[in-house]
Amino acid sequence: MEPGKALISIGALLLGVGLTLNYAPWLVSWFGKLPGDIRIQSKSSFVFIPITSMIVASVLITVLANLFFRK
């Protein structure tokens, strides 16, 4: 892919993410709240490891990349 087209694609992706977060936050409110996401909280510290959410995000990105960038 040419550098100019790659930059346009990245910009369009960032625009889409920004619009989604601004106007439809309920579409991504599930992220970090799935079973398998680890939350450890004590008085002075908080640890959050979104294992399941990252697996779901990885699968979605892989499917979309294969749909759009397949030769």
ABEGO torsion letter per residue (X at the ends): XBAAAAAAAAAAAAAAAAAAAAABAAAAAABGABBGBBBBBBAABBBBBBAAAAAAAAAAAAAAAAAAABX
